[in-house]
Amino acid sequence: LVFAKDIKSWFSMQKFFNHVLGISDRDLTTIEWAVVTQRLIELQKRFPAQFIREFHDEHDIVSRILRKDNYMIALVDGPLQGAMHLEHPILNRGWGRFIDRMFDSEYKVDPRFLASPHMLQQRFYLAGMVNLLLAPFIVVFLLIFFALKNAQRFHTDPRSLSTRSWSVEAKYTFRKYSELPHCFQRRLSKAVPWAEKYVQQFASPLMSIIARFVQFMCSSLLAILIAMWLMNEQLMKLDFLFLGIHRNLYWYMGVIAMCLGVARSFVIQSSNSNEAVRMLRQCAAYTNHLPKSWLEIGLSSPEVYRSFSELFMLNVAIPGVQRSVFLQEMMGVMITPWILWLVLPNKAEDILTFLRHHTVEKPAVNSICTFADFSSEGFIKHGTALKESKAAPAQGPQPTTTHPHSESVAARRELQRERVEGKFEKSFVGFKANHPNWEPPEEGQAFLCRLMETVEHLSEETAEWHQHPHTRLYQAPRAPGPQGGGGGDVAG
């Protein structure tokens, strides 16, 4: 039924693009999104009576499309951080239904929903019961879907067993507010090569040595089997017993070829900590995620690598040794009911309070998340006010003793603060880059001017450094001391 409903919507959308906006199916695959929004705005100016609700600019259009996505990103960075495992896609998909129930028919946040934490808790309990009953069927479905999706890929390229992809948690962490899916996917795709190069810097040398040995043995055996096939093809049809397996040589040749491909994927080049730093910084240029804690520890440290591996996980891994996307999906089926029963009901009041404080009503789009509001009010709330709160000194007595639980809470709050701070401005800059014709408010224009001045200043410093690279090797000469000695020290 849902699929049939979607097909009807797709045909209506196709008719609108083809006949109203004048965009053919062929042009739709290559046209820029900014052109589509510009034609929509021009159409509204020509026929204002044909639109049920007037929108003003590109920001209003995107706010309607990504209304639910923006709320979900804000919840993950806010009350849901640390309270649920978003790398479990089963639980993540269920939040779509939760977001749908927030709004009424006019896409305004329902006041009855915000005023009833008990009702939200009951929905969590009911969803947990449904997930528990469906867990066996979901496990079977995931296994069959995984086999059908990856069997051909693993057969043609066994090295794909060691490939990695971004986890669901990473996607919510990296995604900016009001960032369209195709823009976000394009940004993540550009970060993948640098992320793979960074991870390769920390591959185990022992594993590489073992992989080289397995590669040599498999290559030798495969060469012998190919020679036997060239000399006498009938030998390949004979059955041989090896390790309790009774198969012909064609079967052994296929297994050896697959083992050879897997072994090649684990062969690495020599690691270099300087290269690791450069690779991670290049990756962060696209993900816009480089926490201060990583910089303090060192980008080439094993601790940062382990944190990064939680975001850029293997698609398939050995259980108990490394985490993988597939294992997280399987575990998520079992863990989801318990999260819905034991964790999320305790967060119901925090979730509703967060929604009340971070919802704003706009005439053109109704309820939207304040973090995705790039108007003057949004800059006042999440730009200037946030910077003032950061600069304000801490009030009240500071604790003199620490407790393991308090340390973990403080670390979680520090991580949450790092994820929230600056994300509004990054989202604003990204939105402006994807919509060059959009006119931001005065506060946004002033922010862009300050940003351009900073970029120009850094460019001048970089150019000066390249013109005089020797200045970083030596320090200025010291003034003579009391004893008359002096001279410059080599900075190394």
N, C-alpha and C positions, 0 to 999 in steps of 0.2 A: 504493500500500500504506500509506504514511504517512497519507494522507488518510482511508482507510478505518479505520485504527486510531484516528485522532482522532475520527471520527464516533461510534465505539463509546464512547469516553471521554466525549464530549459528552452522549450519551444517559444514561449512568450518572450524570453530574453533574446533569443536569436532574432525574432521578428522585430523587436525594438532596436537592436543594433543594426540590422540590415536596412530597415525601411525608415526609421526615425533618425538615427545618428548617421546613417550613410556609411557604415563600416561593414564590408563584406567579410565572409568567413576566412578568406585568405588573408586579408589585411589584419584581422583580429589576432593572428598569431605573431605579428611583428610590430604592430602599432604600439607606441608608448602610452602609458597610462595617463600621462599629463595631457595628451591630445584628446583622450576620451573624456576626461573631466572638463576640458575647455569646451568641447562641443556640447556637453550637457549643460554647462552654464549659459552658453550662447542660445541654446534651445529654450531654456527657461526665460531668458530675456525676450525672446521673440513670441513665445506663447505662454505667458504666466498663468493663464486660466486653466491650462492643462495639467498643472501640478497640484496635487492635494496639499502639500506643505512646501512652502518656499524655503530654499536653501540659499546661502549667500556666496559661498566659495568652496574651494577644494577641501578645506578642513571640515566643513559640514558634511560633505559627501562621504569622506573617509570615516568620520565619526559615526555615521549611521552604519556603515559596513562593518566596522571593527568595534562596535559598541561592546559586545560580549567578550571579545578577545582582550580589550583593554582592561575590563574588570578582572578577568582571570589573571592577567599579568600582574596587576596591582595586588590581588589576593595572595599570589605566590610570593611576592616580595614583602608582603605584610603579615597578616595573622596566620597564614598557612605555612610559612617558612619554618622548617624543622618539625612540623606537626604531621606531615604526611610524606610518603615516598612517591614523588611525582614521576620517578623513572618507571613506575608501573603503569603502562598505557591503559589497562582496564579501568583503574580508578580514575585516571585522567580523563577518559572519554565520558565517564559518568558525570563529570562536573558540567558538561554541556546542558544536561537536563536541569541541574541546579540553577544555572544562570538563566535558563529560559523562564523558570518560575518566579524570578525576581520582578519581571516586568508585566504590566497589564497590556491591554490591546493597543494602547497608544505608545507603547515603549517608554512608559514612566515607571520608576521603581515603585512597586506597590507598598503603601504605608502599612498595610496589614502584615505583609511579609517581614518588614523591618521590626515590627512591634511584637513578634511572636517567636522568641528563641525556642520555646517548648515545641512548637510545630516543626521547626527546623531539626531539632533533635529527633523527633519521631520519624521524619523523613530519612535521616541517617540510619536509624535502626531498621526501617523497612528496606532501604537499599542494601544494607548488610545482609539481611535475610535472603533477599532475592539473589545476591551475588553468591551466597553460600550454596543455594540450591542449584544454581547454574554452573558452579565451578567445575564439576566433572565434564560437562559438555564443552565448556570453554577451553579446557586443557586439550581435549581431543581436537577441537577445531584449530587451536594454535599449532599443534603438532602437524596436522595435515596441511595447513596453510603454509607453515615454514618449509615443509618438504616440497610442496608444489612450487613455491616461490623460488627456492634456492637450489633445487636439485640440478637443473640444467646449468646454472651458473657455476656450481661447484664441480660439475663434470667437465666443463670446458676449461675452467681455470681454477685448479685446486688452491692456488695462492689466495683466492678470495676468502678462504677460511680465516685468514689473519687480518682482514680488513676491519676498519673501525668506522664508527658513525657517532654523531652527536646524540646524547641521551635526551630524554624528554625534559629533564631538569635543566640541561644546558640550553635547550631551545627557549624555555621560558626565561632563563637568566639573560640570554643574549638579546632576546627580542625587545625592540623598542616600542613605545606606545605609538599607536596609529601608524604602524609599519605594515604595509600590505604583504600578504604571504609571498608573492613572487619576488618582491624586493628583499624580503628576509631570506628566502631560499637562495637567492643570488649571492647575498653577502656570505652566507654560511658555506656555499660551494667554493668561494674564493679562499676561505680560511682553511678548508680541508687539506690541501697540499702542504701548507706550512705546519699544520697540526701533525700530520703524518711524519714529516721530517723531524719535528721536535720529539715525538715519541720514539723514533728510531735512535735518537742519541742515547737513550737509556735502556736499550735492549741488552739482555744479559749476554756477556761474552761467552760464558759457558754454553748457553743455548746455541749461540752461533757456531761454536766449535762442533757441538754435537750435530747440528744441522748440516754443516759441511761434510762431516763423516757420513751421515745418512745419504746426503746427496751423492757422494762419491760411490758408495756401495750400490745405490739404486741405479746410478748411471752405468756402472760396470755390469750389473745383472741385466739391465735393459739392453746393453750392447751385445751381450752373449745371446740373449733370446732373439734379437734381431738377426744375428749371424746364423743361428740355428734355423730361423725361418727362411733365410735366403738359401741355405744349403739344402734343406729338406723340409718342405711345408708340412709333410705328414707327421713330423715329430711334434708339431704344435698341437695336433689333435689328440695326442696321447695324454692319458690322465696320470698325474703324479700325486703322491701323498706327502704332504709337508705340514708339520705341526698339526696333524690330525685333520687337515683340509685336503679333500680329494677333488682336484680340479685339473683342467687341461692348462697348457702353457699360455693360451690366449688370455685366460682369466688372470693368471699370475702376472702377465705383461701389463694388463690394465691396472692391477693393484699397485705394481711397482711404479708405473707412470704417475699414478695419483700421489703416492708417497714422495716421489721426486718433486712434484710441484709444491707439495706442502713444505718439504724441507727447504726449498729455495726461498720461500716466503720468510723464513726465519734467519736467513743469512744476512748479516748486517755489516756495515762499514764501521771503521773505528770511530768511537764517540769523541766529541769535542765539546767541552762545557761552554766555550765561547760561541760555538755554532748553536748550541741549545738556547742560549739567551737571545741570539738574533732571530732564530726560528720562532720562539714564543712571542717576541715583540712583533714580528711580521704577522703572526696569527691574530694577535690582539688588535692589530690595526683594522681587522675586519670584524672581529667579534666584539670589540670595545669592552673587553673584560680583562682587566689586569689589576686584581686587588692589591691594596697596600701591603697586606700581610705577605703576599708573594714577593714583593720587592724587598721587604725587610728580611725575609729568610734567604732570598737569593733565587733567581729564576732557574739556575742550573742545579738546584738542590733536589734530592730525592723526595722531600716533603712536597714541594711544588709539583713534581711529576706525578705523585700519587693523587694529589688534588685535581690535577688536570685530567688524569685518567678516569676519574669519576664522571667527568663531563664528556670525554671522548673515549667511549668504551668499545671493546671488541664486539663484533657481531656474534661470534661464536667463541667460546672459551671452555677450558676444562673446569668443571664444577669444583669449588673449594680452593682453586688456585687463583683465578682471575674472574672478575665480574664481566658480564657481557649483556648486550641488549636482549638476546633471546632468553637467557636465564632470568633476567629481571622481569620479562613478560610472564614467564612460567611461575615465578615466585609471587608476582603480583596477584595472580588468581587466588592464591592461598591466603595472602596477607590482607587483601582488600576488605573482606568481611570484618576482620578484627580492627582495622583502622576505622571503618565506619561505625563500629560498636563502641570502641574504647577511647579513641583519640578525638575524632571530629565532634562528637556531642559536647565535649568539654570546651570546644572552641566556638560553639554556636553563638554565644553572646559576643565574643570578640569579633567574629565575622560580621555580625549585624551592626555592631558599633562602628566598625571600619567602613562599612557601606554607607551608613548615615553620614559620617564625617567626610567622605570622599565621593559624594554624588552632587552634581550641579545640574540645574535645569537650564536648558538653552531653548530659545523659541523655535529654532529651526530643526533641532534634533531631539528635543526632550531630554531625558536623563542620560548623562554620560559621566565617565569617571573623571575626577578633577585632574589626575595625572596626565590625561590626554586632552586637557583643555589648554590650548595654546593661545588663549586670549589674554587680555591684560590681567583679569582675575586669576588665571592660572599662573602667570609669572609672579604675581604677588604672593600667592599661596605656597608655591613649590620652588620659586626662585629666590626672591629677596628674603622671604621669611625664613627659608631654610638656611641661607647663608648667615643670617643674623643669629639663628639658634646655634649654629656651629661656633660662631665667634663668642657667644655668651659664656661667661665663666660658670662653672658648676657651683650650685648652691647647696648648702647643708654640709654636715660633717661627712668625711670620707671614711670608709671602713679601713681599719688597720689590720684586720686579719682576713684571710681568704679561705674559702671552703671549696672543695672540688665541684659541688653542684653550682655554687655561685660563679665559679670560674667558667663552667660550661655555658651557663646562662649569659655571662658577659661576652664570651666568645661568639655565641649565637647572635646576640644583639649587635656586636661589632660587625659581623658579617652582613646582617640585615641593613645596618646603616651604610655600609660600603655599597651594597647593591642598590639602595634607594637614592643616595646622594649622587647628583650629577646625571641620573637617568632621564630626568625631565628635560634638561638642556640638550643631552645627546639625542633624545627623541625629537626635539624641536629642530635641531640642525639636520637630522636625517630626513625629516618631513619636508623641510625647505629644499633640500637637495633633490628629493624625488618629485617635488612640485615647484619648479622654478617660477611659474607665473603667479604663485600665491603671494599675497601681500600680508606679511605678519603685522601685529600691533606695534606700537611705538616701543614698548619694552623689548619685544623680540628684535626689532631693528637695531636698538641700542646694543643688545647683547651680541648681535652679529658684527656690528662695528668693532666692539671691543675684541671679539674673537679674531677678526681680520687683522687688527693692529698687533695682537699677540703673535699671530702666524708670521706676519711680516717681520717682526722683531726677531723671532727665532730664525727665520730664513737669512736675515742679515748676519746674525751671529754664526750660523753654519757656514755661510759663504766666507766670512772672515777667517773662520777656523781652517777652511780648506786652503785659503791663500797663505796662511801662516801656520802650518801644522807643527813647526818646531816649538811654538809657544807652549804646548802642553807637556814638553819634555823637561823644561827647565823652569825654575822659579826665578823671580826677580832677585838680583844680588842683595844680600843683607847689608845693613849699615854697619860700619866698623864698631866693634865692641869697645869696652873700656880699655882693653889691653892693646887695641890697635889692630886686632885681627879681623878679618872679614872674608867676603867671598860668597859665592852662590852655592847652594846645595843642589845636587842632582835629585830631581823628584822621582826618578825611576820611571 
